[in-house]
Amino acid sequence: MIKKSYWRGVLSQKSKDRIGKYVLIPIGKTKYILSKPLRKVIQKKYEKITYNQSEIYIKTDYPVAIKSPDHLYPFGTKQDNSQNIEFNQRFYAIAKELNYKTPYKILDLGCAGGGMVQSFIKDGNLAIGLEGSDYCKKHKQFAWYFIPHNLFTCDISKPFVIYEEEVPMTFDLITCWEVLEHIKEEDIPVLLSNIKKHLDGMFICSIAHESSKQQGVELHQTIRPIEWWDSMFSSYGFERKEDIEKKFNNTFVRMEKFSTNRVYEIRGK
């Protein structure tokens, strides 16, 4: 009999790595598979796990943000692996009200350790993450160990397109937690264009408004008040959705002391 404390939860039923109807369960840094009966667990080594049955890839000329301070000094990506199950549940309730189709498609920009992406996959959704630094990828850290096919490195301040089976993808939810301020002000327009062409639902973010230095290096490249960000998003065709913000009731994935959370949609879409 396996102790209850060992169970981390069954992953998406879309997993290709399965025996019969049972799927992989990660425990520590080893993969396990369920066998019949359910109480019995067989240990097996796997090199990779694919959660999505379709082929997803990204086209970009900038696979790593090589000039970004966050790549040169990967303080955040080394330690951040944020997720919030309550946020997931709030999103599902709101998405149901808005008649979004399931399974939901979710994109996390600046995903760091990929924890939020993995949490949405466990709920049966199609989720991927983009990260500017390749630190977690190289070290197979956090979710990069378990879901390598759902996490990609990419400079999100440069043009990119995400494809599913050679068709450009759009997402019901795009998130960006404590990332926007890390982008140089002159690169914000390209980032907003990237978000806009991939968005078919809501964009949710948290934006910091103060300096953040590590080893004497300023990581926050754009330090602006929230009014500036609202104006910038508006000028690129987004509108703030205060009614949806209230429905989340302060259950966002990141809620820092000197940051502001926002929900935007594309105006008129």
C-alpha positions as a Python dict, from the first residue, in 0.01 Angstrom:
ca = {
    (1, 'M'): (0, 0, 0),
    (2, 'I'): (145, 336, -102),
    (3, 'K'): (140, 614, 152),
    (4, 'K'): (-105, 889, 62),
    (5, 'S'): (165, 1155, 102),
    (6, 'Y'): (347, 1017, -205),
    (7, 'W'): (67, 1100, -446),
    (8, 'R'): (106, 1420, -650),
    (9, 'G'): (-205, 1373, -865),
    (10, 'V'): (-275, 1212, -1201),
    (11, 'L'): (-163, 1414, -1502),
    (12, 'S'): (-370, 1500, -1808),
    (13, 'Q'): (-562, 1215, -1972),
    (14, 'K'): (-416, 1345, -2300),
    (15, 'S'): (-77, 1202, -2211),
    (16, 'K'): (73, 966, -2469),
    (17, 'D'): (276, 793, -2197),
    (18, 'R'): (21, 555, -2062),
    (19, 'I'): (-59, 189, -2008),
    (20, 'G'): (-423, 120, -2072),
    (21, 'K'): (-624, 407, -1931),
    (22, 'Y'): (-373, 498, -1662),
    (23, 'V'): (-118, 774, -1700),
    (24, 'L'): (213, 888, -1557),
    (25, 'I'): (246, 1030, -1209),
    (26, 'P'): (560, 1228, -1118),
    (27, 'I'): (708, 1154, -777),
    (28, 'G'): (1030, 1342, -712),
    (29, 'K'): (1261, 1305, -1014),
    (30, 'T'): (1135, 959, -1113),
    (31, 'K'): (837, 879, -1336),
    (32, 'Y'): (582, 621, -1228),
    (33, 'I'): (295, 456, -1409),
    (34, 'L'): (-30, 331, -1263),
    (35, 'S'): (-121, -30, -1316),
    (36, 'K'): (-427, -234, -1225),
    (37, 'P'): (-536, -231, -948),
    (38, 'L'): (-500, 140, -870),
    (39, 'R'): (-315, 78, -544),
    (40, 'K'): (-25, -79, -731),
    (41, 'V'): (246, 139, -878),
    (42, 'I'): (518, 24, -1118),
    (43, 'Q'): (836, 229, -1143),
    (44, 'K'): (971, 303, -1490),
    (45, 'K'): (1229, 547, -1629),
    (46, 'Y'): (1123, 789, -1902),
    (47, 'E'): (1334, 1039, -2092),
    (48, 'K'): (1045, 1264, -2194),
    (49, 'I'): (675, 1309, -2135),
    (50, 'T'): (443, 1450, -2402),
    (51, 'Y'): (115, 1587, -2270),
    (52, 'N'): (-29, 1727, -2592),
    (53, 'Q'): (-128, 1486, -2866),
    (54, 'S'): (-83, 1751, -3136),
    (55, 'E'): (251, 1892, -3247),
    (56, 'I'): (317, 2238, -3107),
    (57, 'Y'): (619, 2446, -3197),
    (58, 'I'): (735, 2805, -3208),
    (59, 'K'): (894, 3002, -3491),
    (60, 'T'): (1134, 3276, -3386),
    (61, 'D'): (1471, 3415, -3483),
    (62, 'Y'): (1545, 3475, -3115),
    (63, 'P'): (1520, 3145, -2924),
    (64, 'V'): (1684, 3298, -2615),
    (65, 'A'): (1679, 3656, -2484),
    (66, 'I'): (2058, 3665, -2490),
    (67, 'K'): (2089, 4037, -2413),
    (68, 'S'): (1834, 4042, -2132),
    (69, 'P'): (1968, 4096, -1778),
    (70, 'D'): (1734, 3814, -1672),
    (71, 'H'): (1925, 3574, -1896),
    (72, 'L'): (2267, 3705, -1801),
    (73, 'Y'): (2174, 3710, -1431),
    (74, 'P'): (1890, 3453, -1404),
    (75, 'F'): (1784, 3539, -1051),
    (76, 'G'): (1408, 3511, -1106),
    (77, 'T'): (1397, 3209, -1333),
    (78, 'K'): (1619, 3011, -1092),
    (79, 'Q'): (1372, 3045, -807),
    (80, 'D'): (1025, 3125, -946),
    (81, 'N'): (782, 2841, -1003),
    (82, 'S'): (457, 3015, -921),
    (83, 'Q'): (113, 2860, -938),
    (84, 'N'): (-220, 2914, -767),
    (85, 'I'): (-488, 2647, -789),
    (86, 'E'): (-753, 2893, -671),
    (87, 'F'): (-668, 3118, -967),
    (88, 'N'): (-720, 2821, -1200),
    (89, 'Q'): (-1061, 2751, -1050),
    (90, 'R'): (-1166, 3116, -1076),
    (91, 'F'): (-1061, 3121, -1438),
    (92, 'Y'): (-1263, 2807, -1515),
    (93, 'A'): (-1576, 2961, -1360),
    (94, 'I'): (-1534, 3289, -1553),
    (95, 'A'): (-1449, 3107, -1878),
    (96, 'K'): (-1766, 2901, -1841),
    (97, 'E'): (-1972, 3219, -1800),
    (98, 'L'): (-1810, 3357, -2117),
    (99, 'N'): (-1881, 3034, -2309),
    (100, 'Y'): (-1517, 2946, -2374),
    (101, 'K'): (-1477, 2599, -2519),
    (102, 'T'): (-1296, 2329, -2324),
    (103, 'P'): (-1025, 2214, -2301),
    (104, 'Y'): (-888, 2565, -2258),
    (105, 'K'): (-573, 2685, -2432),
    (106, 'I'): (-338, 2875, -2202),
    (107, 'L'): (-9, 3055, -2267),
    (108, 'D'): (219, 3184, -1990),
    (109, 'L'): (478, 3442, -2096),
    (110, 'G'): (793, 3453, -1885),
    (111, 'C'): (699, 3118, -1732),
    (112, 'A'): (1023, 3072, -1529),
    (113, 'G'): (994, 2723, -1372),
    (114, 'G'): (668, 2643, -1553),
    (115, 'G'): (465, 2560, -1242),
    (116, 'M'): (149, 2737, -1357),
    (117, 'V'): (165, 2566, -1696),
    (118, 'Q'): (196, 2226, -1533),
    (119, 'S'): (-99, 2297, -1302),
    (120, 'F'): (-326, 2374, -1599),
    (121, 'I'): (-209, 2061, -1782),
    (122, 'K'): (-294, 1851, -1478),
    (123, 'D'): (-650, 1987, -1507),
    (124, 'G'): (-673, 1856, -1865),
    (125, 'N'): (-602, 2177, -2057),
    (126, 'L'): (-358, 2256, -2336),
    (127, 'A'): (-101, 2485, -2177),
    (128, 'I'): (243, 2603, -2281),
    (129, 'G'): (498, 2848, -2144),
    (130, 'L'): (767, 3072, -2294),
    (131, 'E'): (1077, 3178, -2103),
    (132, 'G'): (1353, 3415, -2213),
    (133, 'S'): (1629, 3246, -2013),
    (134, 'D'): (1743, 2891, -2084),
    (135, 'Y'): (1857, 2831, -1725),
    (136, 'C'): (1571, 2600, -1623),
    (137, 'K'): (1580, 2420, -1956),
    (138, 'K'): (1952, 2345, -1926),
    (139, 'H'): (1921, 2235, -1564),
    (140, 'K'): (1588, 2053, -1613),
    (141, 'Q'): (1460, 2247, -1316),
    (142, 'F'): (1105, 2250, -1179),
    (143, 'A'): (841, 2170, -1444),
    (144, 'W'): (1101, 2169, -1722),
    (145, 'Y'): (1190, 1820, -1604),
    (146, 'F'): (833, 1690, -1626),
    (147, 'I'): (684, 1878, -1924),
    (148, 'P'): (972, 1962, -2160),
    (149, 'H'): (744, 1954, -2468),
    (150, 'N'): (519, 2224, -2325),
    (151, 'L'): (787, 2475, -2231),
    (152, 'F'): (994, 2677, -2480),
    (153, 'T'): (1267, 2938, -2466),
    (154, 'C'): (1199, 3253, -2663),
    (155, 'D'): (1270, 3625, -2653),
    (156, 'I'): (910, 3749, -2620),
    (157, 'S'): (1019, 4105, -2701),
    (158, 'K'): (1094, 3988, -3058),
    (159, 'P'): (844, 3857, -3317),
    (160, 'F'): (735, 3496, -3273),
    (161, 'V'): (447, 3271, -3379),
    (162, 'I'): (324, 2958, -3202),
    (163, 'Y'): (190, 2680, -3422),
    (164, 'E'): (-24, 2374, -3362),
    (165, 'E'): (-7, 2126, -3649),
    (166, 'E'): (128, 2406, -3873),
    (167, 'V'): (-166, 2638, -3790),
    (168, 'P'): (-101, 2960, -3591),
    (169, 'M'): (-242, 2924, -3240),
    (170, 'T'): (-461, 3156, -3037),
    (171, 'F'): (-526, 3121, -2664),
    (172, 'D'): (-823, 3162, -2432),
    (173, 'L'): (-589, 3291, -2162),
    (174, 'I'): (-247, 3453, -2182),
    (175, 'T'): (-74, 3538, -1856),
    (176, 'C'): (235, 3742, -1777),
    (177, 'W'): (333, 3755, -1409),
    (178, 'E'): (594, 4015, -1308),
    (179, 'V'): (741, 4015, -1659),
    (180, 'L'): (636, 4329, -1848),
    (181, 'E'): (861, 4555, -1642),
    (182, 'H'): (1159, 4339, -1743),
    (183, 'I'): (1118, 4442, -2108),
    (184, 'K'): (1289, 4754, -2243),
    (185, 'E'): (1044, 5035, -2311),
    (186, 'E'): (1131, 5046, -2681),
    (187, 'D'): (1051, 4673, -2709),
    (188, 'I'): (706, 4693, -2544),
    (189, 'P'): (522, 4754, -2877),
    (190, 'V'): (655, 4428, -3027),
    (191, 'L'): (559, 4239, -2713),
    (192, 'L'): (205, 4380, -2720),
    (193, 'S'): (176, 4285, -3088),
    (194, 'N'): (285, 3930, -3001),
    (195, 'I'): (20, 3911, -2731),
    (196, 'K'): (-250, 4053, -2956),
    (197, 'K'): (-197, 3809, -3244),
    (198, 'H'): (-208, 3509, -3007),
    (199, 'L'): (-503, 3624, -2793),
    (200, 'D'): (-862, 3505, -2835),
    (201, 'G'): (-978, 3565, -2480),
    (202, 'M'): (-830, 3744, -2180),
    (203, 'F'): (-480, 3866, -2099),
    (204, 'I'): (-397, 3874, -1727),
    (205, 'C'): (-82, 4021, -1582),
    (206, 'S'): (90, 4164, -1278),
    (207, 'I'): (319, 4462, -1332),
    (208, 'A'): (584, 4588, -1089),
    (209, 'H'): (645, 4962, -1048),
    (210, 'E'): (973, 4976, -860),
    (211, 'S'): (1338, 4899, -914),
    (212, 'S'): (1477, 4548, -872),
    (213, 'K'): (1856, 4506, -864),
    (214, 'Q'): (2057, 4186, -835),
    (215, 'Q'): (2437, 4198, -813),
    (216, 'G'): (2409, 4567, -891),
    (217, 'V'): (2221, 4499, -1217),
    (218, 'E'): (1880, 4656, -1277),
    (219, 'L'): (1639, 4383, -1385),
    (220, 'H'): (1337, 4610, -1429),
    (221, 'Q'): (1391, 4784, -1761),
    (222, 'T'): (1060, 4974, -1771),
    (223, 'I'): (951, 5131, -1443),
    (224, 'R'): (624, 5313, -1506),
    (225, 'P'): (300, 5378, -1312),
    (226, 'I'): (-3, 5164, -1393),
    (227, 'E'): (-169, 5457, -1573),
    (228, 'W'): (113, 5450, -1828),
    (229, 'W'): (61, 5078, -1886),
    (230, 'D'): (-318, 5121, -1921),
    (231, 'S'): (-257, 5389, -2183),
    (232, 'M'): (-3, 5173, -2367),
    (233, 'F'): (-238, 4874, -2380),
    (234, 'S'): (-524, 5097, -2494),
    (235, 'S'): (-315, 5242, -2777),
    (236, 'Y'): (-259, 4887, -2906),
    (237, 'G'): (-626, 4796, -2909),
    (238, 'F'): (-673, 4646, -2562),
    (239, 'E'): (-933, 4745, -2304),
    (240, 'R'): (-925, 4688, -1931),
    (241, 'K'): (-1194, 4455, -1792),
    (242, 'E'): (-1258, 4573, -1438),
    (243, 'D'): (-1563, 4348, -1401),
    (244, 'I'): (-1349, 4037, -1463),
    (245, 'E'): (-1077, 4164, -1230),
    (246, 'K'): (-1335, 4180, -950),
    (247, 'K'): (-1449, 3824, -1019),
    (248, 'F'): (-1097, 3695, -954),
    (249, 'N'): (-1126, 3851, -608),
    (250, 'N'): (-750, 3888, -557),
    (251, 'T'): (-665, 3527, -637),
    (252, 'F'): (-404, 3604, -902),
    (253, 'V'): (-90, 3391, -935),
    (254, 'R'): (138, 3681, -838),
    (255, 'M'): (28, 3966, -610),
    (256, 'E'): (337, 4159, -506),
    (257, 'K'): (337, 4457, -272),
    (258, 'F'): (449, 4713, -532),
    (259, 'S'): (269, 4559, -830),
    (260, 'T'): (-69, 4594, -998),
    (261, 'N'): (-284, 4319, -1146),
    (262, 'R'): (-477, 4380, -1466),
    (263, 'V'): (-715, 4194, -1699),
    (264, 'Y'): (-730, 4311, -2061),
    (265, 'E'): (-917, 4196, -2370),
    (266, 'I'): (-884, 4302, -2731),
    (267, 'R'): (-1123, 4589, -2790),
    (268, 'G'): (-1428, 4490, -2993),
    (269, 'K'): (-1336, 4122, -3022),
}
